[in-house]
Amino acid sequence: MNLRFWEPSTGAALVVDRERGTLRPVMDYEDFSHLEQADQVVAAMPGDGWRVHWTDQGPGGSPLTEQVPAWLAPRRR
C-alpha cells in the first residue's frame, strides 16, 4: 500500500482501504512493520530477495523474518 496522507491531529500515517472505501491508519494493519523518515530519497533499488531477521520481534518475543521490498538511498547531509 502507498502512504497517502497524514492525519493532522494525531500524525498517523493513512492509507486507502479499498474494501471499506475509506482512509485507515497504517498501524491498524496486522502486517505493518514501521515507517522511517528520510529528508529526501534519491534512489530506490529492488530488495532482490534479501530478508531481514530479528531474534525477538515476532509475536511473544519470537523470531521474525521479513522480505526487504526495496533499499532506499537517502540524500546525504
All heavy atoms as a GROMACS GRO file, in nm:
protein
  614
    1MET      N    1   0.083  -0.118   0.000
    1MET     CA    2   0.000   0.000   0.000
    1MET      C    3   0.087   0.124   0.000
    1MET      O    4   0.194   0.124   0.058
    1MET     CB    5  -0.086   0.001   0.125
    1MET     CG    6  -0.201  -0.092   0.116
    1MET     SD    7  -0.293  -0.080   0.267
    1MET     CE    8  -0.297  -0.252   0.303
    2ASN      N    9   0.036   0.225  -0.061
    2ASN     CA   10   0.108   0.351  -0.064
    2ASN      C   11   0.052   0.445   0.041
    2ASN      O   12  -0.069   0.459   0.055
    2ASN     CB   13   0.097   0.417  -0.201
    2ASN     CG   14   0.169   0.339  -0.306
    2ASN    OD1   15   0.273   0.282  -0.280
    2ASN    ND2   16   0.114   0.335  -0.426
    3LEU      N   17   0.141   0.510   0.114
    3LEU     CA   18   0.102   0.611   0.210
    3LEU      C   19   0.041   0.727   0.134
    3LEU      O   20   0.099   0.775   0.037
    3LEU     CB   21   0.225   0.656   0.288
    3LEU     CG   22   0.205   0.767   0.388
    3LEU    CD1   23   0.114   0.722   0.500
    3LEU    CD2   24   0.338   0.813   0.442
    4ARG      N   25  -0.078   0.771   0.175
    4ARG     CA   26  -0.146   0.878   0.103
    4ARG      C   27  -0.152   1.010   0.180
    4ARG      O   28  -0.142   1.116   0.122
    4ARG     CB   29  -0.289   0.835   0.067
    4ARG     CG   30  -0.295   0.723  -0.031
    4ARG     CD   31  -0.242   0.770  -0.164
    4ARG     NE   32  -0.251   0.660  -0.260
    4ARG     CZ   33  -0.180   0.653  -0.368
    4ARG    NH1   34  -0.094   0.747  -0.396
    4ARG    NH2   35  -0.192   0.552  -0.449
    5PHE      N   36  -0.176   1.001   0.310
    5PHE     CA   37  -0.198   1.122   0.388
    5PHE      C   38  -0.146   1.102   0.529
    5PHE      O   39  -0.124   0.990   0.574
    5PHE     CB   40  -0.348   1.155   0.396
    5PHE     CG   41  -0.416   1.167   0.264
    5PHE    CD1   42  -0.486   1.060   0.211
    5PHE    CD2   43  -0.410   1.284   0.192
    5PHE    CE1   44  -0.549   1.071   0.088
    5PHE    CE2   45  -0.472   1.295   0.069
    5PHE     CZ   46  -0.542   1.188   0.017
    6TRP      N   47  -0.134   1.212   0.601
    6TRP     CA   48  -0.104   1.211   0.744
    6TRP      C   49  -0.224   1.274   0.813
    6TRP      O   50  -0.274   1.378   0.771
    6TRP     CB   51   0.021   1.292   0.775
    6TRP     CG   52   0.144   1.236   0.713
    6TRP    CD1   53   0.199   1.273   0.594
    6TRP    CD2   54   0.228   1.133   0.764
    6TRP    NE1   55   0.311   1.199   0.569
    6TRP    CE2   56   0.331   1.112   0.671
    6TRP    CE3   57   0.225   1.056   0.881
    6TRP    CZ2   58   0.431   1.018   0.692
    6TRP    CZ3   59   0.325   0.962   0.901
    6TRP    CH2   60   0.427   0.944   0.807
    7GLU      N   61  -0.272   1.211   0.920
    7GLU     CA   62  -0.382   1.266   1.000
    7GLU      C   63  -0.329   1.388   1.074
    7GLU      O   64  -0.236   1.376   1.155
    7GLU     CB   65  -0.433   1.161   1.097
    7GLU     CG   66  -0.527   1.212   1.203
    7GLU     CD   67  -0.652   1.278   1.148
    7GLU    OE1   68  -0.713   1.223   1.055
    7GLU    OE2   69  -0.686   1.387   1.199
    8PRO      N   70  -0.383   1.506   1.047
    8PRO     CA   71  -0.329   1.629   1.107
    8PRO      C   72  -0.331   1.631   1.260
    8PRO      O   73  -0.237   1.678   1.322
    8PRO     CB   74  -0.418   1.740   1.051
    8PRO     CG   75  -0.486   1.682   0.932
    8PRO     CD   76  -0.493   1.534   0.956
    9SER      N   77  -0.436   1.581   1.322
    9SER     CA   78  -0.447   1.592   1.467
    9SER      C   79  -0.363   1.489   1.542
    9SER      O   80  -0.313   1.516   1.650
    9SER     CB   81  -0.593   1.580   1.512
    9SER     OG   82  -0.646   1.454   1.474
   10THR      N   83  -0.344   1.368   1.483
   10THR     CA   84  -0.270   1.262   1.554
   10THR      C   85  -0.133   1.234   1.492
   10THR      O   86  -0.049   1.173   1.556
   10THR     CB   87  -0.348   1.131   1.553
   10THR    OG1   88  -0.361   1.084   1.418
   10THR    CG2   89  -0.485   1.147   1.616
   11GLY      N   90  -0.113   1.274   1.366
   11GLY     CA   91   0.012   1.244   1.297
   11GLY      C   92   0.018   1.103   1.242
   11GLY      O   93   0.122   1.061   1.192
   12ALA      N   94  -0.093   1.028   1.248
   12ALA     CA   95  -0.096   0.890   1.199
   12ALA      C   96  -0.085   0.886   1.047
   12ALA      O   97  -0.144   0.969   0.977
   12ALA     CB   98  -0.225   0.821   1.243
   13ALA      N   99  -0.009   0.790   0.997
   13ALA     CA  100   0.002   0.769   0.853
   13ALA      C  101  -0.123   0.698   0.804
   13ALA      O  102  -0.168   0.600   0.865
   13ALA     CB  103   0.125   0.684   0.823
   14LEU      N  104  -0.183   0.746   0.695
   14LEU     CA  105  -0.308   0.690   0.644
   14LEU      C  106  -0.289   0.629   0.505
   14LEU      O  107  -0.216   0.684   0.422
   14LEU     CB  108  -0.415   0.798   0.637
   14LEU     CG  109  -0.447   0.870   0.767
   14LEU    CD1  110  -0.545   0.984   0.741
   14LEU    CD2  111  -0.502   0.774   0.870
   15VAL      N  112  -0.355   0.516   0.483
   15VAL     CA  113  -0.356   0.451   0.352
   15VAL      C  114  -0.501   0.430   0.311
   15VAL      O  115  -0.592   0.434   0.393
   15VAL     CB  116  -0.282   0.315   0.356
   15VAL    CG1  117  -0.134   0.334   0.382
   15VAL    CG2  118  -0.342   0.222   0.459
   16VAL      N  119  -0.524   0.407   0.181
   16VAL     CA  120  -0.659   0.383   0.130
   16VAL      C  121  -0.696   0.238   0.155
   16VAL      O  122  -0.626   0.147   0.113
   16VAL     CB  123  -0.667   0.416  -0.020
   16VAL    CG1  124  -0.805   0.381  -0.075
   16VAL    CG2  125  -0.635   0.563  -0.044
   17ASP      N  126  -0.807   0.216   0.226
   17ASP     CA  127  -0.863   0.082   0.245
   17ASP      C  128  -0.972   0.066   0.139
   17ASP      O  129  -1.081   0.118   0.152
   17ASP     CB  130  -0.922   0.070   0.386
   17ASP     CG  131  -0.973  -0.069   0.416
   17ASP    OD1  132  -1.015  -0.140   0.321
   17ASP    OD2  133  -0.973  -0.107   0.533
   18ARG      N  134  -0.940  -0.004   0.032
   18ARG     CA  135  -1.032  -0.018  -0.081
   18ARG      C  136  -1.157  -0.098  -0.044
   18ARG      O  137  -1.265  -0.073  -0.097
   18ARG     CB  138  -0.961  -0.082  -0.199
   18ARG     CG  139  -0.853   0.006  -0.257
   18ARG     CD  140  -0.779  -0.065  -0.370
   18ARG     NE  141  -0.658   0.004  -0.404
   18ARG     CZ  142  -0.646   0.090  -0.504
   18ARG    NH1  143  -0.749   0.116  -0.579
   18ARG    NH2  144  -0.531   0.149  -0.527
   19GLU      N  145  -1.144  -0.195   0.047
   19GLU     CA  146  -1.259  -0.275   0.087
   19GLU      C  147  -1.360  -0.191   0.164
   19GLU      O  148  -1.480  -0.206   0.147
   19GLU     CB  149  -1.215  -0.393   0.172
   19GLU     CG  150  -1.138  -0.497   0.094
   19GLU     CD  151  -1.092  -0.612   0.182
   19GLU    OE1  152  -1.143  -0.626   0.294
   19GLU    OE2  153  -1.005  -0.688   0.136
   20ARG      N  154  -1.314  -0.103   0.251
   20ARG     CA  155  -1.402  -0.017   0.330
   20ARG      C  156  -1.436   0.114   0.261
   20ARG      O  157  -1.527   0.184   0.301
   20ARG     CB  158  -1.338   0.014   0.464
   20ARG     CG  159  -1.321  -0.106   0.553
   20ARG     CD  160  -1.264  -0.065   0.685
   20ARG     NE  161  -1.237  -0.178   0.770
   20ARG     CZ  162  -1.185  -0.170   0.890
   20ARG    NH1  163  -1.154  -0.052   0.940
   20ARG    NH2  164  -1.164  -0.278   0.962
   21GLY      N  165  -1.357   0.150   0.161
   21GLY     CA  166  -1.379   0.276   0.091
   21GLY      C  167  -1.348   0.397   0.178
   21GLY      O  168  -1.419   0.497   0.174
   22THR      N  169  -1.240   0.389   0.255
   22THR     CA  170  -1.205   0.497   0.347
   22THR      C  171  -1.054   0.500   0.367
   22THR      O  172  -0.982   0.412   0.322
   22THR     CB  173  -1.276   0.477   0.482
   22THR    OG1  174  -1.254   0.591   0.564
   22THR    CG2  175  -1.228   0.352   0.552
   23LEU      N  176  -1.007   0.603   0.436
   23LEU     CA  177  -0.868   0.608   0.478
   23LEU      C  178  -0.856   0.535   0.611
   23LEU      O  179  -0.946   0.542   0.695
   23LEU     CB  180  -0.821   0.752   0.494
   23LEU     CG  181  -0.811   0.833   0.366
   23LEU    CD1  182  -0.777   0.978   0.397
   23LEU    CD2  183  -0.708   0.773   0.273
   24ARG      N  184  -0.745   0.467   0.630
   24ARG     CA  185  -0.726   0.386   0.750
   24ARG      C  186  -0.583   0.404   0.801
   24ARG      O  187  -0.489   0.404   0.722
   24ARG     CB  188  -0.751   0.241   0.714
   24ARG     CG  189  -0.747   0.146   0.827
   24ARG     CD  190  -0.793   0.010   0.779
   24ARG     NE  191  -0.765  -0.091   0.879
   24ARG     CZ  192  -0.775  -0.219   0.859
   24ARG    NH1  193  -0.814  -0.265   0.741
   24ARG    NH2  194  -0.748  -0.304   0.954
   25PRO      N  195  -0.563   0.418   0.932
   25PRO     CA  196  -0.425   0.428   0.985
   25PRO      C  197  -0.346   0.302   0.951
   25PRO      O  198  -0.395   0.190   0.967
   25PRO     CB  199  -0.444   0.440   1.137
   25PRO     CG  200  -0.584   0.490   1.153
   25PRO     CD  201  -0.662   0.432   1.039
   26VAL      N  202  -0.227   0.319   0.902
   26VAL     CA  203  -0.145   0.206   0.859
   26VAL      C  204  -0.115   0.112   0.976
   26VAL      O  205  -0.100  -0.008   0.958
   26VAL     CB  206  -0.016   0.255   0.789
   26VAL    CG1  207   0.080   0.318   0.887
   26VAL    CG2  208   0.052   0.143   0.712
   27MET      N  209  -0.110   0.165   1.098
   27MET     CA  210  -0.082   0.082   1.215
   27MET      C  211  -0.196  -0.013   1.249
   27MET      O  212  -0.178  -0.104   1.328
   27MET     CB  213  -0.046   0.170   1.334
   27MET     CG  214   0.087   0.241   1.313
   27MET     SD  215   0.132   0.354   1.447
   27MET     CE  216   0.016   0.485   1.420
   28ASP      N  217  -0.314   0.005   1.188
   28ASP     CA  218  -0.426  -0.087   1.210
   28ASP      C  219  -0.405  -0.220   1.139
   28ASP      O  220  -0.473  -0.317   1.169
   28ASP     CB  221  -0.557  -0.026   1.160
   28ASP     CG  222  -0.612   0.079   1.254
   28ASP    OD1  223  -0.551   0.104   1.360
   28ASP    OD2  224  -0.717   0.137   1.220
   29TYR      N  225  -0.313  -0.225   1.042
   29TYR     CA  226  -0.289  -0.349   0.968
   29TYR      C  227  -0.197  -0.441   1.047
   29TYR      O  228  -0.092  -0.399   1.096
   29TYR     CB  229  -0.228  -0.318   0.831
   29TYR     CG  230  -0.328  -0.257   0.736
   29TYR    CD1  231  -0.346  -0.120   0.731
   29TYR    CD2  232  -0.405  -0.337   0.654
   29TYR    CE1  233  -0.440  -0.063   0.645
   29TYR    CE2  234  -0.499  -0.281   0.567
   29TYR     CZ  235  -0.515  -0.145   0.564
   29TYR     OH  236  -0.607  -0.090   0.480
   30GLU      N  237  -0.236  -0.566   1.059
   30GLU     CA  238  -0.162  -0.665   1.137
   30GLU      C  239  -0.019  -0.683   1.087
   30GLU      O  240   0.073  -0.705   1.165
   30GLU     CB  241  -0.237  -0.797   1.130
   30GLU     CG  242  -0.178  -0.907   1.213
   30GLU     CD  243  -0.263  -1.033   1.205
   30GLU    OE1  244  -0.384  -1.024   1.232
   30GLU    OE2  245  -0.206  -1.138   1.171
   31ASP      N  246   0.002  -0.673   0.955
   31ASP     CA  247   0.135  -0.699   0.898
   31ASP      C  248   0.219  -0.572   0.882
   31ASP      O  249   0.325  -0.576   0.823
   31ASP     CB  250   0.124  -0.771   0.765
   31ASP     CG  251   0.045  -0.693   0.661
   31ASP    OD1  252  -0.020  -0.592   0.696
   31ASP    OD2  253   0.046  -0.734   0.544
   32PHE      N  254   0.173  -0.459   0.937
   32PHE     CA  255   0.251  -0.335   0.930
   32PHE      C  256   0.377  -0.348   1.013
   32PHE      O  257   0.374  -0.396   1.125
   32PHE     CB  258   0.168  -0.217   0.979
   32PHE     CG  259   0.248  -0.091   0.995
   32PHE    CD1  260   0.289  -0.020   0.884
   32PHE    CD2  261   0.285  -0.044   1.120
   32PHE    CE1  262   0.364   0.096   0.897
   32PHE    CE2  263   0.359   0.071   1.135
   32PHE     CZ  264   0.399   0.140   1.023
   33SER      N  265   0.490  -0.304   0.958
   33SER     CA  266   0.616  -0.312   1.030
   33SER      C  267   0.652  -0.175   1.088
   33SER      O  268   0.647  -0.154   1.208
   33SER     CB  269   0.727  -0.363   0.938
   33SER     OG  270   0.850  -0.362   1.004
   34HIS      N  271   0.690  -0.079   1.002
   34HIS     CA  272   0.729   0.052   1.053
   34HIS      C  273   0.746   0.151   0.938
   34HIS      O  274   0.750   0.112   0.823
   34HIS     CB  275   0.860   0.043   1.131
   34HIS     CG  276   0.979   0.012   1.046
   34HIS    ND1  277   1.007  -0.114   1.000
   34HIS    CD2  278   1.077   0.091   0.998
   34HIS    CE1  279   1.117  -0.110   0.927
   34HIS    NE2  280   1.161   0.014   0.924
   35LEU      N  281   0.756   0.276   0.974
   35LEU     CA  282   0.788   0.384   0.881
   35LEU      C  283   0.919   0.446   0.925
   35LEU      O  284   0.950   0.450   1.044
   35LEU     CB  285   0.680   0.494   0.884
   35LEU     CG  286   0.542   0.458   0.835
   35LEU    CD1  287   0.447   0.574   0.864
   35LEU    CD2  288   0.544   0.429   0.687
   36GLU      N  289   0.994   0.494   0.829
   36GLU     CA  290   1.116   0.569   0.861
   36GLU      C  291   1.114   0.698   0.782
   36GLU      O  292   1.080   0.698   0.664
   36GLU     CB  293   1.240   0.488   0.824
   36GLU     CG  294   1.265   0.375   0.918
   36GLU     CD  295   1.400   0.309   0.895
   36GLU    OE1  296   1.493   0.380   0.850
   36GLU    OE2  297   1.410   0.190   0.921
   37GLN      N  298   1.150   0.806   0.847
   37GLN     CA  299   1.153   0.935   0.781
   37GLN      C  300   1.286   0.956   0.711
   37GLN      O  301   1.392   0.924   0.765
   37GLN     CB  302   1.131   1.046   0.882
   37GLN     CG  303   1.125   1.183   0.819
   37GLN     CD  304   1.093   1.291   0.921
   37GLN    OE1  305   1.061   1.262   1.036
   37GLN    NE2  306   1.101   1.414   0.878
   38ALA      N  307   1.281   1.007   0.590
   38ALA     CA  308   1.401   1.044   0.516
   38ALA      C  309   1.378   1.184   0.461
   38ALA      O  310   1.269   1.216   0.414
   38ALA     CB  311   1.426   0.947   0.401
   39ASP      N  312   1.479   1.267   0.470
   39ASP     CA  313   1.465   1.404   0.418
   39ASP      C  314   1.436   1.401   0.269
   39ASP      O  315   1.349   1.471   0.220
   39ASP     CB  316   1.591   1.485   0.444
   39ASP     CG  317   1.610   1.512   0.592
   39ASP    OD1  318   1.509   1.518   0.666
   39ASP    OD2  319   1.724   1.526   0.635
   40GLN      N  320   1.511   1.321   0.196
   40GLN     CA  321   1.492   1.310   0.051
   40GLN      C  322   1.551   1.177   0.006
   40GLN      O  323   1.666   1.147   0.035
   40GLN     CB  324   1.559   1.425  -0.023
   40GLN     CG  325   1.538   1.420  -0.172
   40GLN     CD  326   1.607   1.536  -0.242
   40GLN    OE1  327   1.691   1.604  -0.184
   40GLN    NE2  328   1.571   1.558  -0.364
   41VAL      N  329   1.472   1.098  -0.064
   41VAL     CA  330   1.520   0.972  -0.121
   41VAL      C  331   1.567   0.999  -0.263
   41VAL      O  332   1.494   1.056  -0.343
   41VAL     CB  333   1.409   0.864  -0.120
   41VAL    CG1  334   1.455   0.739  -0.191
   41VAL    CG2  335   1.367   0.833   0.023
   42VAL      N  336   1.691   0.960  -0.294
   42VAL     CA  337   1.745   0.987  -0.427
   42VAL      C  338   1.747   0.863  -0.516
   42VAL      O  339   1.768   0.873  -0.635
   42VAL     CB  340   1.888   1.048  -0.418
   42VAL    CG1  341   1.882   1.185  -0.352
   42VAL    CG2  342   1.982   0.956  -0.344
   43ALA      N  343   1.727   0.745  -0.455
   43ALA     CA  344   1.725   0.622  -0.535
   43ALA      C  345   1.651   0.512  -0.459
   43ALA      O  346   1.649   0.511  -0.336
   43ALA     CB  347   1.867   0.575  -0.566
   44ALA      N  348   1.590   0.422  -0.534
   44ALA     CA  349   1.527   0.304  -0.475
   44ALA      C  350   1.568   0.185  -0.560
   44ALA      O  351   1.563   0.190  -0.683
   44ALA     CB  352   1.376   0.319  -0.475
   45MET      N  353   1.613   0.080  -0.493
   45MET     CA  354   1.658  -0.040  -0.564
   45MET      C  355   1.577  -0.160  -0.514
   45MET      O  356   1.544  -0.166  -0.395
   45MET     CB  357   1.807  -0.063  -0.539
   45MET     CG  358   1.892   0.051  -0.592
   45MET     SD  359   2.043   0.077  -0.498
   45MET     CE  360   1.984   0.151  -0.349
   46PRO      N  361   1.544  -0.256  -0.600
   46PRO     CA  362   1.467  -0.372  -0.556
   46PRO      C  363   1.537  -0.447  -0.443
   46PRO      O  364   1.660  -0.450  -0.436
   46PRO     CB  365   1.461  -0.460  -0.681
   46PRO     CG  366   1.492  -0.370  -0.795
   46PRO     CD  367   1.579  -0.261  -0.741
   47GLY      N  368   1.459  -0.508  -0.354
   47GLY     CA  369   1.513  -0.585  -0.243
   47GLY      C  370   1.589  -0.708  -0.289
   47GLY      O  371   1.672  -0.761  -0.216
   48ASP      N  372   1.559  -0.756  -0.408
   48ASP     CA  373   1.634  -0.863  -0.474
   48ASP      C  374   1.648  -0.989  -0.390
   48ASP      O  375   1.753  -1.052  -0.386
   48ASP     CB  376   1.771  -0.809  -0.515
   48ASP     CG  377   1.828  -0.886  -0.634
   48ASP    OD1  378   1.750  -0.944  -0.710
   48ASP    OD2  379   1.952  -0.888  -0.648
   49GLY      N  380   1.539  -1.024  -0.317
   49GLY     CA  381   1.540  -1.148  -0.240
   49GLY      C  382   1.600  -1.139  -0.102
   49GLY      O  383   1.599  -1.236  -0.027
   50TRP      N  384   1.651  -1.023  -0.064
   50TRP     CA  385   1.709  -1.007   0.070
   50TRP      C  386   1.599  -1.019   0.175
   50TRP      O  387   1.484  -0.983   0.152
   50TRP     CB  388   1.776  -0.871   0.084
   50TRP     CG  389   1.912  -0.865   0.024
   50TRP    CD1  390   1.942  -0.850  -0.108
   50TRP    CD2  391   2.036  -0.876   0.092
   50TRP    NE1  392   2.078  -0.849  -0.125
   50TRP    CE2  393   2.138  -0.866  -0.003
   50TRP    CE3  394   2.071  -0.892   0.225
   50TRP    CZ2  395   2.272  -0.872   0.030
   50TRP    CZ3  396   2.205  -0.898   0.259
   50TRP    CH2  397   2.304  -0.888   0.161
   51ARG      N  398   1.636  -1.068   0.292
   51ARG     CA  399   1.545  -1.078   0.406
   51ARG      C  400   1.615  -1.022   0.530
   51ARG      O  401   1.736  -1.021   0.538
   51ARG     CB  402   1.507  -1.224   0.432
   51ARG     CG  403   1.432  -1.288   0.317
   51ARG     CD  404   1.375  -1.422   0.359
   51ARG     NE  405   1.316  -1.495   0.251
   51ARG     CZ  406   1.204  -1.465   0.188
   51ARG    NH1  407   1.139  -1.358   0.220
   51ARG    NH2  408   1.156  -1.539   0.091
   52VAL      N  409   1.535  -0.975   0.623
   52VAL     CA  410   1.587  -0.925   0.750
   52VAL      C  411   1.532  -1.016   0.860
   52VAL      O  412   1.419  -1.063   0.853
   52VAL     CB  413   1.549  -0.777   0.772
   52VAL    CG1  414   1.401  -0.758   0.780
   52VAL    CG2  415   1.618  -0.721   0.894
   53HIS      N  416   1.616  -1.046   0.960
   53HIS     CA  417   1.576  -1.137   1.066
   53HIS      C  418   1.601  -1.074   1.202
   53HIS      O  419   1.709  -1.020   1.228
   53HIS     CB  420   1.656  -1.268   1.056
   53HIS     CG  421   1.623  -1.366   1.164
   53HIS    ND1  422   1.510  -1.443   1.161
   53HIS    CD2  423   1.687  -1.397   1.278
   53HIS    CE1  424   1.506  -1.518   1.269
   53HIS    NE2  425   1.614  -1.492   1.343
   54TRP      N  426   1.499  -1.076   1.287
   54TRP     CA  427   1.510  -1.032   1.425
   54TRP      C  428   1.491  -1.154   1.514
   54TRP      O  429   1.406  -1.239   1.487
   54TRP     CB  430   1.402  -0.929   1.461
   54TRP     CG  431   1.414  -0.800   1.390
   54TRP    CD1  432   1.490  -0.692   1.425
   54TRP    CD2  433   1.348  -0.761   1.269
   54TRP    NE1  434   1.474  -0.590   1.336
   54TRP    CE2  435   1.387  -0.630   1.238
   54TRP    CE3  436   1.258  -0.824   1.184
   54TRP    CZ2  437   1.340  -0.562   1.129
   54TRP    CZ3  438   1.212  -0.757   1.073
   54TRP    CH2  439   1.253  -0.627   1.047
   55THR      N  440   1.565  -1.163   1.620
   55THR     CA  441   1.552  -1.279   1.708
   55THR      C  442   1.436  -1.265   1.806
   55THR      O  443   1.393  -1.364   1.863
   55THR     CB  444   1.681  -1.302   1.789
   55THR    OG1  445   1.710  -1.183   1.864
   55THR    CG2  446   1.798  -1.335   1.697
   56ASP      N  447   1.382  -1.144   1.824
   56ASP     CA  448   1.281  -1.124   1.928
   56ASP      C  449   1.168  -1.028   1.890
   56ASP      O  450   1.102  -0.974   1.977
   56ASP     CB  451   1.348  -1.074   2.054
   56ASP     CG  452   1.419  -0.941   2.031
   56ASP    OD1  453   1.426  -0.893   1.916
   56ASP    OD2  454   1.469  -0.884   2.130
   57GLN      N  455   1.142  -1.005   1.762
   57GLN     CA  456   1.041  -0.908   1.722
   57GLN      C  457   0.909  -0.970   1.680
   57GLN      O  458   0.815  -0.899   1.645
   57GLN     CB  459   1.094  -0.821   1.608
   57GLN     CG  460   1.211  -0.734   1.648
   57GLN     CD  461   1.172  -0.631   1.752
   57GLN    OE1  462   1.075  -0.559   1.737
   57GLN    NE2  463   1.248  -0.625   1.860
   58GLY      N  464   0.898  -1.102   1.680
   58GLY     CA  465   0.773  -1.168   1.643
   58GLY      C  466   0.676  -1.173   1.760
   58GLY      O  467   0.705  -1.121   1.869
   59PRO      N  468   0.561  -1.236   1.741
   59PRO     CA  469   0.462  -1.247   1.849
   59PRO      C  470   0.523  -1.310   1.974
   59PRO      O  471   0.592  -1.412   1.966
   59PRO     CB  472   0.354  -1.337   1.789
   59PRO     CG  473   0.370  -1.323   1.640
   59PRO     CD  474   0.517  -1.300   1.618
   60GLY      N  475   0.501  -1.249   2.087
   60GLY     CA  476   0.552  -1.301   2.213
   60GLY      C  477   0.702  -1.304   2.224
   60GLY      O  478   0.759  -1.383   2.298
   61GLY      N  479   0.771  -1.218   2.148
   61GLY     CA  480   0.917  -1.214   2.153
   61GLY      C  481   0.984  -1.324   2.073
   61GLY      O  482   1.102  -1.352   2.093
   62SER      N  483   0.910  -1.386   1.981
   62SER     CA  484   0.966  -1.494   1.899
   62SER      C  485   1.045  -1.437   1.781
   62SER      O  486   1.039  -1.317   1.753
   62SER     CB  487   0.852  -1.582   1.846
   62SER     OG  488   0.767  -1.506   1.761
   63PRO      N  489   1.121  -1.522   1.709
   63PRO     CA  490   1.194  -1.474   1.591
   63PRO      C  491   1.100  -1.427   1.481
   63PRO      O  492   0.986  -1.474   1.471
   63PRO     CB  493   1.272  -1.598   1.546
   63PRO     CG  494   1.279  -1.685   1.665
   63PRO     CD  495   1.152  -1.660   1.742
   64LEU      N  496   1.147  -1.335   1.400
   64LEU     CA  497   1.068  -1.280   1.290
   64LEU      C  498   1.159  -1.257   1.171
   64LEU      O  499   1.265  -1.197   1.185
   64LEU     CB  500   1.002  -1.148   1.332
   64LEU     CG  501   0.926  -1.072   1.224
   64LEU    CD1  502   0.802  -1.150   1.181
   64LEU    CD2  503   0.888  -0.935   1.275
   65THR      N  504   1.119  -1.304   1.054
   65THR     CA  505   1.193  -1.281   0.929
   65THR      C  506   1.097  -1.218   0.828
   65THR      O  507   0.986  -1.266   0.809
   65THR     CB  508   1.248  -1.412   0.871
   65THR    OG1  509   1.334  -1.472   0.969
   65THR    CG2  510   1.326  -1.388   0.743
   66GLU      N  511   1.140  -1.108   0.764
   66GLU     CA  512   1.058  -1.039   0.665
   66GLU      C  513   1.141  -1.013   0.540
   66GLU      O  514   1.262  -0.994   0.547
   66GLU     CB  515   1.008  -0.905   0.719
   66GLU     CG  516   0.911  -0.917   0.832
   66GLU     CD  517   0.860  -0.782   0.879
   66GLU    OE1  518   0.933  -0.682   0.864
   66GLU    OE2  519   0.748  -0.778   0.930
   67GLN      N  520   1.073  -1.010   0.426
   67GLN     CA  521   1.138  -0.980   0.299
   67GLN      C  522   1.163  -0.829   0.290
   67GLN      O  523   1.082  -0.749   0.335
   67GLN     CB  524   1.049  -1.023   0.183
   67GLN     CG  525   1.114  -1.005   0.049
   67GLN     CD  526   1.030  -1.065  -0.062
   67GLN    OE1  527   0.928  -1.126  -0.039
   67GLN    NE2  528   1.075  -1.047  -0.183
   68VAL      N  529   1.276  -0.790   0.234
   68VAL     CA  530   1.307  -0.649   0.210
   68VAL      C  531   1.250  -0.614   0.074
   68VAL      O  532   1.297  -0.665  -0.029
   68VAL     CB  533   1.460  -0.625   0.212
   68VAL    CG1  534   1.491  -0.481   0.173
   68VAL    CG2  535   1.518  -0.659   0.348
   69PRO      N  536   1.145  -0.529   0.066
   69PRO     CA  537   1.085  -0.498  -0.063
   69PRO      C  538   1.174  -0.407  -0.148
   69PRO      O  539   1.175  -0.418  -0.269
   69PRO     CB  540   0.954  -0.428  -0.028
   69PRO     CG  541   0.970  -0.381   0.112
   69PRO     CD  542   1.072  -0.470   0.176
   70ALA      N  543   1.248  -0.318  -0.082
   70ALA     CA  544   1.334  -0.225  -0.157
   70ALA      C  545   1.438  -0.164  -0.064
   70ALA      O  546   1.417  -0.157   0.057
   70ALA     CB  547   1.252  -0.112  -0.219
   71TRP      N  548   1.548  -0.123  -0.123
   71TRP     CA  549   1.651  -0.048  -0.050
   71TRP      C  550   1.639   0.097  -0.093
   71TRP      O  551   1.632   0.127  -0.212
   71TRP     CB  552   1.790  -0.100  -0.087
   71TRP     CG  553   1.814  -0.241  -0.047
   71TRP    CD1  554   1.809  -0.350  -0.129
   71TRP    CD2  555   1.843  -0.291   0.083
   71TRP    NE1  556   1.835  -0.464  -0.057
   71TRP    CE2  557   1.857  -0.432   0.074
   71TRP    CE3  558   1.860  -0.232   0.208
   71TRP    CZ2  559   1.886  -0.512   0.183
   71TRP    CZ3  560   1.889  -0.311   0.316
   71TRP    CH2  561   1.902  -0.450   0.304
   72LEU      N  562   1.632   0.188   0.003
   72LEU     CA  563   1.620   0.330  -0.028
   72LEU      C  564   1.752   0.398   0.004
   72LEU      O  565   1.815   0.369   0.106
   72LEU     CB  566   1.509   0.394   0.054
   72LEU     CG  567   1.369   0.336   0.035
   72LEU    CD1  568   1.271   0.408   0.123
   72LEU    CD2  569   1.327   0.342  -0.110
   73ALA      N  570   1.793   0.488  -0.083
   73ALA     CA  571   1.915   0.565  -0.061
   73ALA      C  572   1.876   0.710  -0.034
   73ALA      O  573   1.833   0.780  -0.125
   73ALA     CB  574   2.005   0.556  -0.184
   74PRO      N  575   1.886   0.754   0.092
   74PRO     CA  576   1.854   0.894   0.122
   74PRO      C  577   1.969   0.986   0.081
   74PRO      O  578   2.082   0.944   0.069
   74PRO     CB  579   1.835   0.895   0.274
   74PRO     CG  580   1.916   0.780   0.321
   74PRO     CD  581   1.918   0.679   0.211
   75ARG      N  582   1.935   1.112   0.062
   75ARG     CA  583   2.036   1.213   0.032
   75ARG      C  584   2.125   1.230   0.154
   75ARG      O  585   2.078   1.234   0.267
   75ARG     CB  586   1.968   1.345  -0.001
   75ARG     CG  587   2.066   1.454  -0.044
   75ARG     CD  588   1.998   1.584  -0.064
   75ARG     NE  589   1.975   1.639   0.069
   75ARG     CZ  590   1.893   1.738   0.097
   75ARG    NH1  591   1.823   1.793   0.003
   75ARG    NH2  592   1.877   1.781   0.221
   76ARG      N  593   2.253   1.239   0.133
   76ARG     CA  594   2.347   1.263   0.243
   76ARG      C  595   2.342   1.407   0.285
   76ARG      O  596   2.327   1.497   0.202
   76ARG     CB  597   2.489   1.228   0.201
   76ARG     CG  598   2.504   1.082   0.170
   76ARG     CD  599   2.644   1.051   0.136
   76ARG     NE  600   2.701   0.982   0.252
   76ARG     CZ  601   2.825   0.943   0.260
   76ARG    NH1  602   2.908   0.971   0.165
   76ARG    NH2  603   2.867   0.877   0.366
   77ARG      N  604   2.354   1.429   0.413
   77ARG     CA  605   2.351   1.568   0.465
   77ARG      C  606   2.486   1.630   0.456
   77ARG      O  607   2.586   1.577   0.453
   77ARG     CB  608   2.307   1.566   0.610
   77ARG     CG  609   2.161   1.528   0.620
   77ARG     CD  610   2.120   1.532   0.766
   77ARG     NE  611   1.982   1.491   0.774
   77ARG     CZ  612   1.902   1.529   0.867
   77ARG    NH1  613   1.944   1.609   0.961
   77ARG    NH2  614   1.779   1.489   0.871
   0.00000   0.00000   0.00000
